[in-house]
Amino acid sequence: MNVIAYLIPISLLLGGIGLAAFVFTVKSRQYEDPEGDAQRILSGEYDDAPKA
């Protein structure tokens, strides 16, 4: 029973960290254009690729 007293706060803390990380990624606009990113990867045209 004592283990639950440790596991509940730890799980809430980890959940809060995960939620904070998700909110940070949304606010930093990392999910703006997923379709465009997918098309650029598949097309093979990279703007910032090093020239050989």
Phi, psi and omega in degrees: 000329178293333180296323180297326179295335176270321187288324182295310178296324178296316180293323176294320178296314179295321176296320177295321177295317178297318178295318178297321178295320179295316179297321178298316181292325178292317181290333178272011172060040179279349182249026187292311187224070182293328179292318178296319178297319180296320180292322179294323179293317183286332184284337179084003179264107180252126180287323185255020180286140178292141179278131182267000000 
